[in-house]
Amino acid sequence: MPTPNYYAVKYDVRSFEADPERPGRSLSYENRDIVAPAIIDKRFDTPEGAQAYIDTLMAGDRGEEVELTLANGVHYKGPRYFYTMGSSIT
C-alpha cells in the first residue's frame, strides 16, 4: 500500500513579484536572482510532524526583508523566504 510522506518546501517570495514586461504575471525562474522552490531534505510520516518542522523554520531566519508588488497587485513587505507543506506518495 502506498505510504504518504510530508515535507517542507521553501519558496522565494520574489518568484511571485510582478513582471513589468508581462502584466498580471510573475517573474520567471529564468531570472538568476530568484530561487526555485526547494524541498527541504527531511520527510515526515504525518502532516502534524511536518507542520511542526515548518513552524520552526518560519520562526527562524527567513532571509532579508524585501518590499515588492506581487503579480496579483498586492504590496508585500517582509521576509524573502517562506515554507509550506508538500506531500508525495511512495
N, C-alpha and C positions, 0 to 999 in steps of 0.2 A: 504494500500500500504506500502511496506517495507520502512523503514527510514534508510539512511546511517548514521553511526557515525564514527568520525575520532578521533584519539588519538595518543599520543606519546608512542613509545616503546624504552626502554633503553636497550642497548646492551653492553656487556663486550667484548672489543677488544681481550682479551685473549682467548675467545671462538673460534677465528679464527687462533690462534697460531698453527704452525706446530707441529704435534705429532711425536717425533723422533722414536717411535716404529711403526708408520703407515705412511710411506712416502706418501705425497700427500694429507693427511687427517689432519683435525684439532683436537685439544684436545677435549676430551669428557666432557660433563656436569657432568659426574660422578666424575670428579676431583673437590674436595670440594673448591678449590681456585678460581674456575670460577663461576661467577654469571649467571644464566639462564636469557634469555630475560624477561623483565617485562613490562607490560602495566602500564603506569602512570595513576592513577585513576582520569582522567579528560577528559570528552568527549566533542567533538565539532560537530556542525551541518554542518560545511563547512570545506573543506580541507585548506582553507586560514586561518581560525581560528586556526586550529591545527598546521599549519606551523609556524604561528607567535609565538605560545607557544613553539614549538620545537626550533625555532631560539633563544628564550630567554634561554632555557635550554642549548643549545650548547654554548652560550656566558658565561654561569656560570661555577661553579665548576664541572669539569668532572673527578675528581679523580686524583690519582698520575700519573706521566708520566711513561710510560712503553716503553721498547725497545725490539722488538721481530721480528722473521721471521714468516710471515703468511704461511698458508698451500700452497698458490699458489707461494711461493718463494719470495714474495715482503717483503722488510725490512720496518718495521713500528716503528716510534718513535713519541710518542705523548700521549695525554690523554687516560686513560684507558677506559672511557665510551663515547658512542655517542648515539644520539637519532635519530629516524627516524619515519615516519608516518605509522600507521596501520589503517585499516578500518574494519568495520563489518556492517552487515545489521540486523536491529531488526524489 
